Amino acid sequence: MKIGLYASRTLRAATLLLVVLAGCGTSPVIAPDEPNDSFASATAVEFGPTRSARITGTVDRQGDLDVFILGALTPGDRLRLDASTPGSTLDVTLAVFDTQQRLVYENDDRGGEQGSLLDSYVDFIIRHAGNPYYVVVSHSAFAASGTVTGSYQINLSVESDFDVPGPVGQTLLLDFDGGSVDSPTLGRTTIDPFSGRAISPIYRSDTTLLKELIRATVQQNFERFNVTLLTTDEPLPPNGEEYSTIFLGGYNSRTFGIAEQVDLYNTDFCDDAIVYSESFSPPVFSNVPTVEQLAEAIGNIVAHEAGHLLGLNHVEDELAIMDAASPADTFLQDQEFKEAPLSSDIMPIGMQDAAMLLNEAIGPSQ
């Protein structure tokens, strides 16, 4: 399978109580609109005069979702969803979708010094208009035993007239030289230099050609977007210039690649990923790949892990670069960043439009 660092989302449902905030007081409005586990059956959120509301509910059984209609949102609207689980061990997660049911934001944990692995916090400025937007409540795929059910509450607010963050181009470095990685999520590891012979003796004389073809595949995959692609066979960026690094080399029996994070809207310009090139040995394919096919496969996985670093999740479509679990033979195809159903491990409803998200995060090619 193609596996990035980002884990799955197994979803649950809740019996709901909607509380609308009105001015300084609260006017509870009970709206137990179950079942509401689809966009078609979503529960409407009635905002108070300050465009704020409180949603409370209980995740009580496996396989359900809580879907809410937020109404119209426009570019520059600041959406804040503060989910907590007072008196509960539920590990809650939130996801926001636009009117075309495309994922625009998701978060599993609360960040900052007061961070919590059980709670979730969304603070997001809308990039494109939609009517309606939706929010989906579930439990985290990281949820440990005893934290998959329980009650939650969400304080929700919308403010207007914020500056819309513009896209910022990204430099990606393909590191064929190997080296040390020291990351809170990837851990400490040493990556062997890239070598055709290390993949298989069949490719012992093809290291230079493989590197050129891998670079060409990655370049083609990102040709529509504002990405500057470099390799360690070229001059490195000047000191102080930010770039993300994808290391190519080494072997992993469980995965072809892993990314440090799913960096929504590319807020970190210096994160890392690893593509275990020696895991692409011929036995993982139905037939022994040619040099060109092998480079296509490795290049597609490089683009996949880079996609995570630019904010993309897994999908279910073997022609999509962000495909999660198709056989290795699919890597040999001409894959692309496209709109596709979210992986069921992420969420069993909704789509991811990879090109839209990349254009909003890093912009089109210059």
PyMOL commands that set and color helices and strands:
alter all, ss='L'
color gray80, all
select helices_A, chain A and resi 196-199+201-203+207-221+277-280+282-284+291-309+328-332+354-361
alter helices_A, ss='H'
color red, helices_A
select strands_A, chain A and resi 12-22+25-29+43-44+52-62+66-73+78-84+92-97+103-107+120-125+130-139+150-159+170-175+179-183+187-191+227-231+244-248+257-259+272-275+339-341+351-353
alter strands_A, ss='S'
color yellow, strands_A
deselect
rebuild
show_as cartoon
